Amino acid sequence: MKDVAQRAGVSIATVSFLLNNTKPVTAATRARVEQAMAELGYSRNMVARALASRRTHIIAMAYPALEHRFGMSTAEFFTSAAEAARKEDYHLVLWPVGNDGVELRELLGQGLVDGVVLMEVQLDDPRVDVLQQAGTPFALIGRTTELEGLSHVDIDFDTTVEDAVKYLYDYGHRELALISGDLDDPRFHAYGPWVRTEDAYRRVAASYGMSVVILPCSDTTQAGKAAAERLLAEHPETTAILVLNEYAALGVVSGLKRGGLDIPGDVSVLALLMVPENAAMADPELTMMRTPGPELGQLGTESLIRELEGDDPLPPQLVAAKLLPGATVAAPRGT
């Protein structure tokens, strides 16, 4: 810091103010100091900083990678969260720890991070208890059943499903089906997004006077193909399908085409919670409800950092997915 101060023609205190954001520094002074740092190859020693302040300025995103596949939608959460952290002078790391909280407890004991952002939240999530017992600040991207006192943001599943059903209904579809997640799988029996999507679909379908058809499906393309074949066999009257998982949606399109159906001529497909890159992999390109990953990754991280900095908390926020038309929805034949 002394070398940087000498080269920039400022005091050591000014360099400290800039690095730690403790006092305002003019734009011209900031430019001189940053140029001196670049010329000298200076970088802060994060370990020394952590020892002095008892804070690492590192936050972790806890993602149960063994239970949940890493997809393009997931990547958007990570990248937006990392960017939000960087803007506030924090580093974000990914912790692929399980949902049972065991690994999380072990990692928290090492004092590696200042706080944690939880992803893929279950309705009764053991990780919440672990974090509370450890006294570690945290925020949820998702929701448990009991939310009092918990900082959280999530997808607005009610609005997302309602908008999707209305879109299909306005095209003339009256025989709909939802290919959902497999809640019988022990890993996902209380997985919030699947439970909330199914609950919303039952409510919305009933409000339109339509029968409720829900088929379970795991999060693979092969499972999507099998679900499409089962739907054709058990509910041949179906004219439109909503698919919850992004990998399964690709399989559904493939399975329907393998069954000799034209999309969207014979049956329409609308993917719930998908990103454009994956929608473009289908032939034809999928109509989808675009996952709000960038917004939620940013909001969840900002919520945690506000707590770490002692600022006023962000209010809980629900963000609905937005419809992006593709080429897999059309009016039913004969309408």
Protein Blocks (a to p, Z undefined) as FASTA:
>chain_A
ZZmmmmnopafklmmmmmnopaccdfklmmmmmmmmmmnopacdfklmmmmnopahiacd
dddfklpccdfklmmmmmmmmmmmmmnopacddddddfkommmmmmmmnopafbdcdehi
afbdfklmmmmmnopacddedddfblghiacddddfklmmmmmmmmmmmnopabdcdddd
dfkbmklmmgfklmmmmmmmmmmmmmnopacdddddddbfklmmmmmmmmmmmmmmbcbd
cdfblklmmmmmmmmmmnopacfklpccddehiafklmmmpccdddddddfklmmmmmmm
mmmmmmmnopacdddddddddddddfkbccdehZZ
